[in-house]
Amino acid sequence: MIANDLLQKYNNPVPRYTSYPPANFFTEEFSQADFRNAIVESNQHSPKNISFYIHIPFCLRMCYFCGCNSYGIKNDHVIDDYIQALKTEIKTMVSHLDKSRPISQVHYGGGTPNAIPVEYLHEINDLLLSAFPTIEKPEIAIECNPAYLTFEQMHGLKKAGFKRFSLGIQDFDPEVLKTVNRDEPGIPVHEIMAYLKKDDPEVAVNLDFIYGLPKQSAQSFLNTIWKAIELKPDRMVTFSYAHVPWVSKIQKKLEKAGLPESGEKMKMFENAFNLLLKSGYHAIGFDHFALENDELTLAYKNKTLHRNFQGYCPRRTTGQVYALGVTAISQLNTVYAQNTKSVDDYIKLAGKGDIPTLKGYKLDNNQIIVREVITELMCNEQVVWDEIGQRFSKTGEEIRNTIKFDLQKLKEFETDGIIRITDDKIKVTEEGLIFIRNVAASFDPLLTSTTKTFSKSV
């Protein structure tokens, strides 16, 4: 049980650290030419693996909790034009990449990737996978809204080469789904899972949930997790709802329905966390869970877990991320670059062979080290100074000096039982996992003087 005084003390706005620096530090001073040069340079950097992210922004219905870059489908012509521009952007990107580099990941996010004809998804996969070799067992993954899955579509997705399906369940309670404007699955979830896994032992299914939504309570969300455990997905995710109406105005609609207070939301997390652990799942970070024999669990136990915009992954499949589609964010060794947020502008720019960069960020050498420290903490719940130093041909002391390490700043976390500090490392306790973002923020020099806004840590 997380003490209420700790919740009140540490439930402050901090970055989610899906990237470092966070995306709201990106600047429009970063140009298309800057990104084009960075793509070419990335061929000389590590990791050598290529990870492609494809953003399909379209949704048949807009969920009120969504903070993603999504757009309602106005007409089929927009989808057709978008896919043609996307294929042109892929060809432009591929022309700058070393063809001997292997693909380790292809991930489709949205929006709702399964809201468009599956034939388009098949064409895009063929275009990518025919241009490069792959590692053994690459992860070809897609996020799906189960409300729109049909048996015919699932057959097409499997034929297109997808091996991992993330089903956005969010909640099994119809009243919650109605309140957030999300349709219920048209096919029972257990039938969806059985069909996806049929005749292919390599197919894996994840179930994604959100806690902190209107109409949810600690007990109702626990009931949802019970139902999920009975289905035994390979992985589960319990995302904390991030209320950021200054970013996503549609979220204001949830304020009228009433959001759970922080104590009740904390109970949702704790109940789900404890039940999943008792049911044979292993915690990956504080919001992902995987079965005993899952590759994520093995990577966590071996302390070789990594993370990028696609989520957690083992080092085996870690790659530099080349992102395609409107608003998509590439994550290379030395830069981030985000595409334009306008569908019309994207179609116009990408369609004629331009790189549709809107903004980005070039990291200096010190920031690359800070990123490594924060990523290691967020993934493996510890920072071993000498191990990180070896990756940069530096000593552990040099790493601490680079990030302006302040022991006194961390002593309060230790006193509160959130971390344990020894001479060679910092380790997050099981009780402190929920506050790991707060610990990561203490290593972030950019937060000492910023007016950027973030969601609360819990």
Secondary structure, DSSP 8 states (H G I E B T S, - for coil): ---HHHHHHH--B----SSSS-GGG-BTTS-HHHHHHHHHHHTTSS---EEEEEEE-EESS--TT--S--EE---HHHHHHHHHHHHHHHHHHHHTS-TTS-EEEEEEEES-GGGS-HHHHHHHHHHHHTTS-EEEEEEEEEEE-GGG--HHHHHHHHHTT--EEEEEEE-S-HHHHHHTT----SS-HHHHHHHHHTT-TT-EEEEEEEES-TT--HHHHHHHHHHHHHH--SEEEEEE----TTT-GGGHHHHHH----HHHHHHHHHHHHHHHHHTT-EEETTTEEE-TTSHHHHHHHTT-EEEETTEEEEGGG--EEEEESTT-EEE-SSEEEEE-S-HHHHHHHHHTT---EEEEEE--HHHHHHHHHHHHHHHHSEEEHHHHHHHTT--HHHHHHHTT--HHHHHHHHHTTSEEE-SSEEEE-TTTGGGHHHHHHTT-GGGGG------B--
